[in-house]
Amino acid sequence: MERLAKIHLVSKSLFFRLGIKNVSMDDVSKALKISKKTLYKCFNDKSDLVRAAVLDHFMQIESSLEDFSKTNSHPLHELLAMTNFAVQQLSQVRPSVIQDLKKYHPEIYQEMVQMREKSIIQRLSGNIDKGREQGIYRMNFDTKMISKSFALLIYSYTEQISQNSDEEYNPQLLFQLMEYHIRGISTLNGLKELESVFNNYEQNKLPQIKTTEERINELNS
C-alpha cells in the first residue's frame, strides 16, 4: 500500500510539473529508484498509471472538500475555503496536463470531467441547503440547475487556462466568480453578510493544503 501511495505521488508530481506527454514509465521508475519491471507489476501501462494518478488527485481533493464542509458551519466561509483550495490546486498543475489528457488519454479526461462536475454540483447543493437554513440564500431558485450552471462556469474557466499555456493565471478571478455566484442567490441578509465576510477575508488565514512534494517527503521520512 505504501509503495502504491508513493508511486501515485511521484508520478503525479512528474505529470503535473512536466506534462503527461513528457514523462515516460522509465522517468517514473528512475524517480522512484525502482526497476521498470517492478513498476509494470503495479500498472499495466502508462495509461493505467495516468488514470491512477488522476484518481488519486481527485480523491485527495474530495477529502479536503469534505473537511471544509464539516469544519465550516457558515456557508460563505465554506465557499471561501473551497475557492482558496481550488486556487492552490490550479497553481500546482501545468496547463499542458489537461491538453495531454484530452489528446492522449481522452477516456481518462472524460472520466475526470464527469467526476469533477458531479462533485461540484454535490458540494454546491449541500452549501445551498446550509445557506437556506441560515437565511443566507433565497428559496425561489432551482438548486440543481444553479449548481450545474456554476459547475459549467468553472469548467469553462479551467478549459480556457488549459487551451492557452501562455496565459497568465489569475487566482483572483476564481474569487470573483464565487462572489458572482453568491450575489445571485443571496437574500438581503446574505448580501450584508457577504460584504462583512469579504471585507474581513484574509487568504493567508485559510487552511494551506500540502503540496504533492510535501506529501512525498512525508512518505520518505
N, C-alpha and C positions, 0 to 999 in steps of 0.2 A: 504493500500500500504506500509506504514511504517512497519507494522507488518511483511508482507511478506519479505520485504527487510532485516529485522533483522533476520528472520528465515533462509533466504538464507545465510547470512554472518556467523551466528553462526554455522549452520550445516556444511558449507564449511570449517570453521576453525577446527571443530572437525574431519571431514573426512580427511583433509589434514595432521593434526598433529598425529592422532591416527590410521588412516586407516579406510576405509569404513566398513570392516567386524567387527571391534571392537567397532563400535558406533551403539547403538540401538536408537529407537524412544524415549525410556524412558530417555536416556542420553541427547538427544537433548532437550526434554521438560524441564528437570531439569536445563540445562544450560541456557535456555530461561526464566526459572521461570514461566512456564505456564503449564497447565494440558495437559496430552496426548490427552484428548478429544478435546481440543482446537487445538492441532497440527493436529489431524486427520480430523478436519473440513477444514483445508487448503490443506492437502495432503492425498491421498487415502491410501498410504502405504510407506514403506521405499524406495522402488524403485522409486516412484513418487518424493520423496524428493531428492534422489540422482540425478535424472535427472535435477531437478530444480536447484540444487547447481552447477552441471556441466555446465548447460546452462548459469547460472549467471556468472560463472567464465569465460566462453568463451566470453560473451558479454562485460565483463569488459576488457578483452584482446583486443577485436575488437575496443573498444572505444579508448584505449590507442594507438593502432597501427594507427588508423585514425588520431589521434592528431599528431603523429610523421610524417605522410605523409604531413600534412598540414603545420607544422612548420619547416620542413627541406626541403628547396628547392634544396639542393645539394644531389644527390643520395647516395653518400658514407656516408655522415653524417646521412642520413635517415636509412641506413642499420645498422650503428653502434648503433644508438639509439634503433632500434628494437632488435638487438642482446643483448644489455645491459638489455633491458626489459625482454627478454627470460631467461637470466641468473638469474635475480631476481625471476621470476616466478617459475623456476625449483627448486630454493633453498628453496622455501616455501612448496613444495609438497614431501611427503614421497614416495619413490619408490613403496611401497606396495599399494598405492592408485590405480595405474594403474593395478597392479596384481589383486586387488579386483574387479575392474571394469570388467576386462576380464573374471574373473571366475564367479562372482555372478551377474553381470549386463551386459552381452555381447552385448545386443542390444544398450544400452547406450554407451558402449565403441565404437562400430562400428559407431554410430552416431557422437561421438566426433572425431573419426579419420577422417571421411569424412568432417566434418566441418573444422577441422584443415588443412587438405590438400587443400581444396578449398580456405581457407583464405590465406595460404602461397603462393599458385600459383597466386592468385589475387594480393597480395601485391608485390611479386617479378616481376610480369608482369608490374605493374604500375611503379616500380622502374626502370626496364629496359627501358621502354618508356622514362622516365625522363632522364636517363643517356645517351640514344642515342641522344636526343635533344641537350644535352650539349657536345656531342663529347667524353663522358667518356667511353661508351660501344660500341663495334663493331656492325655492322649491319648484318653481314653474319652468323647468327645462328637463330634457331627457338625459339622464345620467350617462347611458351607454353611448348615445350619439355625441355628446360633448367630449367624453373621454376618448372616443375613437377619432374625433376631429383633431384633438390636441396631439394624439399619437401620430397622426399623419403630418401634422405641422413639424413635430420633432424629427420625423423620418425625412421630410423634405430638407430640413436644415442640415442633418448629418450627411445626406446624399450630396448636397451642394459642396460641402467640405471635401468629401471623398473624390469628387469629379474634378477638383482643382487643387492639386497638391501645392501649388504656389500661393494659394490664397492664405492670407494671414488669419490665424484662428483668433476669434474674438469671443472670449469666455463670457463677457458681459451680455452678449446677445441672448444667451440662454436664460439669464435672469430677466431680461426684457420680455422674452416670450412667456415666461412663467407669470410675470406681472400682468401681461396682456390677458392670459387665461383667467387669472384670479379676478381681475376687474370685471370681466364679462359675466361672472357667475355669482358675484358677491352681493349681499344685502347692503343697505346703507351702513349698518353697524359693522359689517365685514370690511367695507371700504375704509372706515375710520381706523379699524384695527390694522388694516394693511398699511396705511400711512405710518402708523406707530411702529409696526414691525420693521418696515423698510428703513425708516429713519434711524432706528437703533441697531440695524443689522450690521455686523462686522464679520466678514467672511472668515477671518483667521480664528474666530471663536467656534466655528463649526467643526465637527469631527474631521480629522485629516486621515484619509484612508492610506493604508500601507501600499507602497508600490510593489510591483512584481519582484524587483530586485531585492527589496527588503524582506519579502517572504522567502526568497531563495536563500538569503543569508541566514534566516532563522533555521531553515532546514539543514544548513551546513554546520551550524553551531552546535 
